[in-house]
Amino acid sequence: MTAQSLAAIAQAMVAPGKGILAADESSGTIKKRFDAIRLESTEENRRAYRDLLFTTPGAAEFISGVILYDETIRQSTRDGVPFAKYLTQQGIIPGIKVDAGAKALAGFPGEKITEGLDGLRERLKEYAGLGARFAKWRAVITIGSGIPSAWCLQANAHALARYAALCQEAGIVPIVEPEVLMDGDHTQARCAQVTCEALERTFIELRHHHVDLSGIVLKPNMIVSGTDCKQQASVAEVAEATVRCLKSMVPATVPGIAFLSGGQSPELATEHLSAINALGGLPWQVTFSYGRALQATVLKAWGGKADSVKAGQAELYKRARLNSLAHGGKYKPAMEAA
Ligand code: 13P
C-alpha cells in the first residue's frame, strides 16, 4: 500500500457531504443498547440490527464508511452477503474497531489506558483480508478532581501512535480517537484545556512514530461543558472553542476530522457540527463519526420488531441526511420537523 492510497482512503472517508457511521459497539455495549428496547442480545438479533443499518436504502449518499466490530465483520446480510462485501458494493468503506477496550491504568486511580497492541499486526492483516480499509482505536480521558494526569495523557497518546503506525504498515487508515469524556461538572474551559493537551501529545507521538498524517482521520470530542456543569456553553461557544483548539493542535496535512457524539443528543450533535462548519476557513474536512447520535432514534423506532425495520431505516436516513447537511454547515434545527 502506497502513502498515496492511504491518503485516498482517508479523503474518501471524509468526502464533502459524507461522514462515518460508528456501528462498532462491543458485545457489552450493544447489550446495553438492546436492554433499553427490551431486546435480548443474541447473535442473530445483533446481526439483524446491523443488517437494518447497513441495508438502509440511499445511506451511501451520506455515509462514507462504517466502523464494524469483530463479530460484525464476520457476519452477513439476510441474503448471505458478508457485511464488508455488501458495504463495499454500495460504495461504503468498511472499517473495524481494533482496540480491546479502556482498562484501569495501574497506579492512577480513576484513569484509563486502552489495551490491544499485542498481536495487533496479525489481527490487522486478518481484518484487511476480511475487507477492512480503516480501523479505530479509542483512548478515554476522564476529567475529574486532579485528573487527567500528564502520564495518562502520555500513555494514551503513545498507544494511539503505536496503533496508527501498525495500521499504516498494514495499508489500513487509522482513525485516531482521543476522547475526552463529557461526564462530570467541569466547565467548557476545562474541557478545552484537557482536549488541547491530549491532541498536542497525540500529534507529537504520531510524529515520533513516523505516522503519515495525510493517511489518518482524527476523531476528537467537541469542546463542550461537562454534562453536570450548571453553565452550559451555547452552540456558538462550542463551535468557536472547538475550532480554536483544533486549529492550534491539528496540522493541515490531516485530511479530515470526524467527531464522536459522546452522549450529546442527536439534534445537538448535528447542530454543533453545522455551526463548526459554518465558521468556515477550516483546513480539513470536518464531519461526523457518530454512534449514539446516529443510532438512538433508529433503535427506538425499530424496537427489535421485524415489521419496524423500515421505520428504523427511515430514522437512520434522516439523521445521516441532516448530518450530511451539517458537514456543509447548512443544517437548521427547523429541518428536524420536515
Ligand atoms: P458516540 O458517537 O456514541 O460517542 O460513538 C462514537 C464512537 O465510535 C466512540 O468510539
Boltz pocket constraint, residues with backbone or C-beta under 6 A from the ligand:
constraints:
  - pocket:
      binder: B
      contacts: [[A, 22], [A, 138], [A, 177], [A, 259], [A, 260], [A, 261], [A, 262], [A, 263], [A, 289], [A, 290], [A, 291], [A, 292], [A, 293]]
      max_distance: 6.0
